[in-house]
Amino acid sequence: MLRQVCISAFCLFLSTQLKAQNKPAQTPAQVLVANTGEDSLNSYGSAHSKTVISGYGELFYQHDLNREQSLVDLKRAVLFVGHQFSGRIAFFSELEVEDAKVAGGSPSGEVGMEQAYLKFSLNPRQYIVAGLFLPRIGIVNENHLPINFNGVERPMVEQLVIPSTWREIGIGFYGQTTALPFSYSIAFVNGLNNASFQHGTGFQDGRAEGQLAGANNLAVTAAIQFFAGNWKFQVSGYAGGTTPLNPRAADSLQLESGVFGTPLYLAEGDIQYNNKGISFKALGCNVSIPNAASVNRAYANNVASQMYGAYAELGYNLLQTAKSDKWHSRTLNVFARYEVLDLNAQLPATGIYDGTEKQSHLIAGFGYLPIPNVVIKADVRLLHTGPQNPDLLVNPNPNALPYNPNNTFINLGIGYSF
């Protein structure tokens, strides 16, 4: 198994993208992210030091038609502080508050570091990062500013199958080729913790996110991007151990220990197109946990051995052809996105199938940007799932309504970045 993982890591060495500004002329497909204060630290070779304050946030209203329940939430407010020590060394950090506040005994709300890393620029095309950072997996993980994605909510596949703003502690190498339009990266980070995997949330609760991460197990993640005219193509992958225990503790639970013990593999590919107001995105991913049966036996957390997700999105800027300078500088994106996912696509003998985790989502709406770094959004999300498994209901609420596999959500939101 270790040999297979090492071979996979070698094959994945052609990996993730750099975020530097000193690079060759970009095609429209490459210019997908708005400039922020954070971006200003990415320039190579600046001789003077500076400290930059930046940030982003989003607030939303959601109405659940089945429950006849509405809520409003300051989903997140993030403060970025960075410092350029020299032309080659810079520091990046993001402090995030989710759901407005954290109170004692409250089940919601979170304060956490989203990023905290040093960047060492080797030349205009290559750099190293070390610390807590977001590996390049999928479309949204790095490019998660609310002005950069359509819809009030981030794509469901990139929340449930690929955890959103997935960050870990490690070291990564990023680069871009000179002769061909390729960018790549490879990173080594701490592994996951299978004791925290939960039914219904995949492996996202197994992330350490910089907090007392077990380092007996590690992971390698890598990606490669290719640009062709207005198109951008990416493949990325992750392979890592999920048992951070020492050998004696792992043996007592009949789990594989070591660097890649009880492994998890993730493979992802995506396509993006952007030209003359038309945008298109498509993404597919698959997660494999070969030893899910052992995890379930040890922790009874009903983990699946296979999960998958995919989506396709089409959008158009209605103001693309506006003749007035006043309106041409603004953006009014209309879009539709269809997503499918299954968090228990395959189950080991120790798992219990839950049809509600096989889902499809149809989202349609608009986003209006009066200026490039502020967005007003609205959409409707239609959800369809498989049937509920009564064997998974423990002490159900006596007032609970019969499960409805179809639901509709109405979403309104605002977002900003600076």
C-alpha positions as CSV (number, residue, x, y, z in Angstrom):
1,M,0.0,0.0,0.0
2,L,2.8,2.4,0.9
3,R,4.5,1.7,-2.4
4,Q,1.2,2.5,-4.3
5,V,0.9,5.8,-2.4
6,C,4.5,6.7,-3.2
7,I,3.9,6.0,-6.8
8,S,0.7,8.1,-6.8
9,A,2.6,10.9,-5.1
10,F,5.3,10.8,-7.7
11,C,2.7,10.9,-10.5
12,L,0.9,13.8,-8.9
13,F,4.1,15.8,-8.6
14,L,3.0,18.0,-11.5
15,S,0.8,20.1,-9.3
16,T,-1.0,23.3,-8.1
17,Q,-0.8,26.9,-9.3
18,L,1.1,29.9,-8.1
19,K,-0.6,33.1,-7.3
20,A,2.1,35.6,-8.3
21,Q,1.5,38.7,-10.3
22,N,4.8,38.8,-12.2
23,K,3.9,36.3,-14.9
24,P,3.3,36.3,-18.6
25,A,0.4,38.0,-20.2
26,Q,-2.8,36.3,-19.1
27,T,-5.7,35.0,-21.1
28,P,-9.3,35.9,-20.0
29,A,-9.6,32.4,-18.6
30,Q,-6.7,33.1,-16.2
31,V,-8.1,36.5,-15.0
32,L,-10.8,35.0,-12.8
33,V,-10.0,36.5,-9.4
34,A,-10.5,40.1,-8.3
35,N,-7.6,42.1,-6.9
36,T,-7.5,42.5,-3.1
37,G,-5.0,43.8,-0.6
38,E,-3.8,40.3,-0.2
39,D,-2.9,40.1,-3.9
40,S,-0.6,43.2,-3.6
41,L,1.8,41.1,-1.5
42,N,2.2,38.5,-4.2
43,S,4.4,40.7,-6.4
44,Y,8.0,39.5,-6.7
45,G,11.1,41.5,-6.0
46,S,9.6,44.6,-4.2
47,A,12.4,46.1,-2.2
48,H,10.4,47.9,0.5
49,S,8.6,46.3,3.4
50,K,4.9,46.9,4.0
51,T,2.0,45.7,6.1
52,V,-1.4,45.1,4.4
53,I,-4.8,44.8,5.9
54,S,-7.6,43.2,3.8
55,G,-10.5,41.0,4.2
56,Y,-13.9,39.6,3.0
57,G,-17.3,38.6,4.3
58,E,-20.7,37.4,3.5
59,L,-24.2,37.6,5.0
60,F,-27.3,35.7,3.8
61,Y,-31.0,35.1,4.3
62,Q,-32.4,31.7,3.7
63,H,-36.0,30.4,3.6
64,D,-36.6,26.6,3.9
65,L,-40.0,25.9,2.3
66,N,-40.4,22.4,3.8
67,R,-39.8,23.6,7.4
68,E,-41.4,27.0,6.7
69,Q,-38.4,28.4,8.5
70,S,-36.3,31.5,7.7
71,L,-32.9,32.5,9.1
72,V,-30.4,35.3,8.6
73,D,-26.7,34.8,9.3
74,L,-23.4,36.7,9.1
75,K,-21.9,33.6,7.6
76,R,-18.3,34.8,7.9
77,A,-16.2,37.9,8.4
78,V,-12.5,37.4,7.6
79,L,-9.7,39.8,8.4
80,F,-6.4,39.5,6.4
81,V,-3.2,40.8,7.8
82,G,0.0,40.4,5.8
83,H,3.5,41.7,5.8
84,Q,6.3,41.9,3.2
85,F,9.6,41.5,5.0
86,S,11.6,41.8,1.8
87,G,11.3,41.3,-1.9
88,R,11.4,37.5,-1.4
89,I,9.8,36.9,2.0
90,A,6.2,37.7,3.0
91,F,3.7,36.6,5.6
92,F,0.0,35.9,5.0
93,S,-2.7,35.4,7.6
94,E,-6.5,35.3,7.7
95,L,-8.6,35.3,10.9
96,E,-12.2,34.1,10.4
97,V,-15.3,34.5,12.5
98,E,-18.2,32.3,11.4
99,D,-21.8,32.9,12.4
100,A,-21.0,36.3,14.0
101,K,-19.9,35.1,17.4
102,V,-18.9,32.3,19.7
103,A,-20.5,32.0,23.1
104,G,-20.0,29.5,25.9
105,G,-22.1,26.5,25.4
106,S,-23.3,27.7,22.0
107,P,-23.5,24.9,19.3
108,S,-22.6,27.3,16.5
109,G,-20.0,30.0,15.7
110,E,-16.3,29.6,15.2
111,V,-13.2,31.7,15.4
112,G,-10.2,30.2,13.6
113,M,-7.1,31.0,11.5
114,E,-7.9,30.3,7.9
115,Q,-4.3,31.0,6.8
116,A,-1.0,31.7,8.5
117,Y,2.0,31.0,6.4
118,L,5.3,32.4,5.1
119,K,6.0,32.7,1.4
120,F,9.5,32.4,0.1
121,S,9.9,33.6,-3.5
122,L,12.7,31.8,-5.3
123,N,12.2,33.7,-8.6
124,P,9.2,35.3,-10.4
125,R,7.8,31.8,-11.3
126,Q,8.5,29.7,-8.2
127,Y,7.9,29.9,-4.5
128,I,7.7,27.9,-1.3
129,V,5.0,28.3,1.4
130,A,5.3,27.0,5.0
131,G,2.6,27.1,7.7
132,L,-1.2,26.9,7.6
133,F,-2.4,27.2,4.1
134,L,-5.1,26.1,1.6
135,P,-3.9,23.5,-0.9
136,R,-5.2,23.8,-4.4
137,I,-8.0,21.2,-4.6
138,G,-11.1,22.1,-6.7
139,I,-12.2,25.5,-7.8
140,V,-13.4,27.2,-4.6
141,N,-10.9,26.1,-2.0
142,E,-8.5,28.9,-2.8
143,N,-10.8,31.2,-4.8
144,H,-13.5,31.3,-2.1
145,L,-14.2,35.1,-2.0
146,P,-17.9,35.7,-2.3
147,I,-17.3,37.9,-5.4
148,N,-15.7,35.0,-7.2
149,F,-18.4,32.3,-7.2
150,N,-22.0,32.4,-8.4
151,G,-24.8,31.8,-5.9
152,V,-25.3,32.8,-2.3
153,E,-23.9,29.4,-1.1
154,R,-20.7,27.9,-2.2
155,P,-21.3,24.9,-4.5
156,M,-22.6,22.0,-2.4
157,V,-20.1,19.5,-3.9
158,E,-17.3,21.9,-2.7
159,Q,-18.8,21.9,0.8
160,L,-19.7,18.3,1.4
161,V,-17.4,16.2,-0.8
162,I,-14.4,18.6,-1.0
163,P,-14.5,20.5,2.3
164,S,-14.7,24.2,1.9
165,T,-11.6,26.3,2.9
166,W,-9.7,23.1,3.6
167,R,-6.5,24.1,5.3
168,E,-3.7,22.2,7.0
169,I,-0.2,22.7,8.3
170,G,2.7,21.8,5.9
171,I,5.1,23.0,3.2
172,G,4.3,23.4,-0.4
173,F,6.2,24.2,-3.6
174,Y,4.5,26.3,-6.4
175,G,5.6,27.1,-9.8
176,Q,4.8,28.0,-13.4
177,T,6.6,26.8,-16.5
178,T,8.3,29.2,-18.9
179,A,7.8,27.5,-22.2
180,L,4.2,26.1,-21.8
181,P,1.1,27.6,-20.1
182,F,1.3,25.2,-17.1
183,S,1.3,25.9,-13.4
184,Y,1.9,23.3,-10.8
185,S,2.4,22.6,-7.1
186,I,3.0,19.8,-4.6
187,A,2.6,20.1,-0.8
188,F,3.1,17.9,2.2
189,V,0.7,18.4,5.1
190,N,-0.5,16.8,8.2
191,G,-3.0,13.9,7.7
192,L,-6.6,13.5,8.7
193,N,-8.2,12.0,11.9
194,N,-10.7,9.2,11.1
195,A,-12.0,9.2,14.7
196,S,-13.8,12.4,13.8
197,F,-15.3,11.3,10.4
198,Q,-19.0,11.7,10.6
199,H,-22.0,10.2,8.7
200,G,-23.4,12.9,6.5
201,T,-20.4,15.2,6.4
202,G,-17.8,12.9,4.7
203,F,-14.4,13.5,6.1
204,Q,-14.5,17.2,6.8
205,D,-14.7,16.8,10.6
206,G,-11.4,14.9,10.4
207,R,-9.5,18.0,9.4
208,A,-7.2,19.5,12.1
209,E,-7.2,23.0,10.5
210,G,-4.0,23.8,12.4
211,Q,-5.2,22.8,15.8
212,L,-3.1,20.1,17.6
213,A,-2.8,18.2,14.3
214,G,-1.5,14.6,14.7
215,A,1.7,14.3,12.7
216,N,2.3,10.6,12.9
217,N,0.4,10.5,9.6
218,L,1.0,12.8,6.7
219,A,-0.5,13.5,3.3
220,V,0.6,14.7,-0.1
221,T,-1.5,16.9,-2.3
222,A,-0.8,18.1,-5.8
223,A,-2.3,19.7,-8.8
224,I,-1.5,20.9,-12.3
225,Q,-3.3,23.6,-14.4
226,F,-3.2,24.2,-18.1
227,F,-4.4,27.4,-19.9
228,A,-5.5,27.4,-23.5
229,G,-7.0,30.6,-24.7
230,N,-10.1,31.3,-22.7
231,W,-10.0,27.8,-21.1
232,K,-8.5,26.7,-17.8
233,F,-8.1,23.0,-17.0
234,Q,-7.0,21.5,-13.7
235,V,-6.5,18.1,-12.1
236,S,-5.6,17.7,-8.4
237,G,-5.3,14.9,-5.9
238,Y,-4.8,14.1,-2.3
239,A,-3.4,10.9,-0.7
240,G,-2.8,10.7,3.1
241,G,-3.1,8.7,6.2
242,T,-6.1,9.1,8.5
243,T,-4.8,7.4,11.8
244,P,-2.7,9.9,13.8
245,L,-2.4,7.4,16.7
246,N,0.8,5.8,17.8
247,P,1.3,2.1,16.7
248,R,0.2,0.6,20.0
249,A,-3.1,2.6,20.2
250,A,-3.8,2.0,16.5
251,D,-3.2,-1.8,16.9
252,S,-5.6,-1.9,19.8
253,L,-8.3,-0.5,17.4
254,Q,-7.2,-2.7,14.5
255,L,-6.3,0.3,12.4
256,E,-3.3,0.8,10.1
257,S,-0.9,3.4,11.6
258,G,2.1,5.1,10.1
259,V,2.6,7.9,7.6
260,F,-0.1,6.7,5.2
261,G,-1.9,4.3,7.5
262,T,-5.7,3.8,6.8
263,P,-5.4,6.0,3.7
264,L,-7.8,8.4,2.1
265,Y,-7.5,9.2,-1.6
266,L,-9.2,12.2,-3.4
267,A,-9.1,12.8,-7.2
268,E,-10.5,15.9,-8.8
269,G,-10.7,17.5,-12.2
270,D,-12.3,20.8,-13.3
271,I,-12.7,23.0,-16.3
272,Q,-13.4,26.8,-16.5
273,Y,-14.2,29.1,-19.4
274,N,-14.6,32.8,-19.4
275,N,-15.1,35.0,-22.5
276,K,-17.3,37.9,-23.6
277,G,-19.6,37.6,-20.6
278,I,-20.1,33.9,-20.9
279,S,-18.7,31.7,-18.1
280,F,-18.8,27.9,-17.7
281,K,-17.5,25.7,-15.0
282,A,-17.6,21.9,-14.5
283,L,-16.0,19.8,-11.7
284,G,-15.9,16.1,-10.8
285,C,-14.4,14.5,-7.8
286,N,-14.2,11.1,-6.1
287,V,-13.1,10.1,-2.5
288,S,-12.0,6.6,-1.6
289,I,-11.4,5.2,1.9
290,P,-10.4,1.6,1.3
291,N,-10.3,0.7,5.0
292,A,-13.7,2.3,5.9
293,A,-14.8,-1.0,7.4
294,S,-12.0,-0.8,10.0
295,V,-12.9,2.8,10.8
296,N,-16.5,1.9,11.4
297,R,-15.5,-1.1,13.5
298,A,-13.3,1.2,15.6
299,Y,-15.6,4.2,16.0
300,A,-19.1,3.2,14.7
301,N,-19.2,6.4,12.7
302,N,-20.8,4.9,9.5
303,V,-18.1,6.0,7.1
304,A,-18.5,5.3,3.4
305,S,-15.8,3.7,1.3
306,Q,-16.6,5.8,-1.8
307,M,-18.0,9.3,-2.2
308,Y,-18.4,11.4,-5.3
309,G,-19.7,14.7,-6.5
310,A,-19.9,16.7,-9.8
311,Y,-21.5,19.9,-11.1
312,A,-21.8,22.0,-14.2
313,E,-22.6,25.7,-14.3
314,L,-23.4,28.2,-17.0
315,G,-23.5,32.0,-16.5
316,Y,-23.8,35.2,-18.5
317,N,-23.1,38.8,-17.7
318,L,-26.2,40.7,-18.9
319,L,-24.2,44.0,-18.9
320,Q,-21.4,42.7,-21.1
321,T,-22.8,44.5,-24.1
322,A,-23.9,47.7,-22.3
323,K,-23.0,50.8,-24.3
324,S,-23.1,53.2,-21.4
325,D,-19.8,53.4,-19.5
326,K,-21.8,53.6,-16.3
327,W,-23.3,50.1,-16.8
328,H,-20.5,48.5,-18.7
329,S,-18.2,48.8,-15.6
330,R,-20.8,46.8,-13.6
331,T,-21.7,43.2,-13.7
332,L,-25.0,41.4,-13.6
333,N,-24.4,37.6,-13.8
334,V,-27.3,35.2,-14.3
335,F,-26.5,31.6,-13.8
336,A,-27.7,28.0,-13.4
337,R,-25.8,25.2,-11.8
338,Y,-26.7,21.5,-11.5
339,E,-24.9,19.3,-8.9
340,V,-25.0,15.6,-8.0
341,L,-23.3,14.0,-5.0
342,D,-23.4,10.8,-2.9
343,L,-21.7,10.7,0.4
344,N,-22.3,6.9,0.6
345,A,-21.8,5.8,-3.0
346,Q,-20.2,2.6,-1.7
347,L,-20.4,1.2,1.8
348,P,-18.4,-1.4,3.6
349,A,-20.2,-4.3,5.3
350,T,-20.1,-2.3,8.6
351,G,-21.9,0.7,7.0
352,I,-25.7,1.5,6.9
353,Y,-27.0,3.1,3.7
354,D,-28.7,6.5,4.0
355,G,-30.6,7.6,0.9
356,T,-30.7,11.2,2.0
357,E,-27.0,11.4,1.3
358,K,-27.6,10.9,-2.4
359,Q,-28.5,14.3,-3.6
360,S,-29.1,16.5,-6.6
361,H,-29.2,20.3,-6.4
362,L,-30.4,22.7,-9.1
363,I,-29.5,26.3,-8.4
364,A,-30.5,29.4,-10.5
365,G,-30.1,33.0,-9.7
366,F,-28.1,36.2,-10.2
367,G,-25.3,38.3,-8.8
368,Y,-25.0,42.0,-9.2
369,L,-21.7,43.7,-8.7
370,P,-22.0,47.5,-8.7
371,I,-18.3,47.7,-8.2
372,P,-15.9,44.7,-8.7
373,N,-15.5,44.0,-4.9
374,V,-19.1,44.1,-3.8
375,V,-21.9,41.7,-4.8
376,I,-25.6,41.4,-4.1
377,K,-26.9,37.8,-4.8
378,A,-30.2,35.9,-5.0
379,D,-31.0,32.4,-6.0
380,V,-33.3,29.4,-5.6
381,R,-32.0,25.9,-4.8
382,L,-34.1,22.8,-5.6
383,L,-33.0,19.8,-3.6
384,H,-33.8,16.2,-4.3
385,T,-32.6,13.2,-2.2
386,G,-33.1,9.5,-1.9
387,P,-35.4,8.1,0.8
388,Q,-34.7,8.2,4.4
389,N,-33.5,5.0,6.1
390,P,-35.7,4.4,9.3
391,D,-32.8,2.3,10.8
392,L,-30.8,5.6,11.2
393,L,-33.5,7.4,13.2
394,V,-32.7,7.4,16.9
395,N,-35.3,8.9,19.2
396,P,-37.0,11.0,16.5
397,N,-38.7,14.2,17.4
398,P,-42.4,13.3,18.1
399,N,-43.4,16.5,16.2
400,A,-41.1,15.8,13.2
401,L,-42.8,15.9,9.9
402,P,-42.6,12.9,7.5
403,Y,-39.4,13.1,5.4
404,N,-39.8,14.9,2.1
405,P,-37.1,14.1,-0.5
406,N,-37.8,17.3,-2.3
407,N,-37.2,20.8,-0.9
408,T,-36.8,24.4,-2.0
409,F,-34.5,27.0,-0.5
410,I,-34.7,30.8,-1.3
411,N,-31.5,32.6,-0.7
412,L,-30.5,36.3,-0.6
413,G,-27.0,37.5,0.2
414,I,-24.4,40.2,0.1
415,G,-20.6,39.8,0.0
416,Y,-17.5,42.0,-0.2
417,S,-13.7,41.8,-0.4
418,F,-11.1,44.5,-0.1
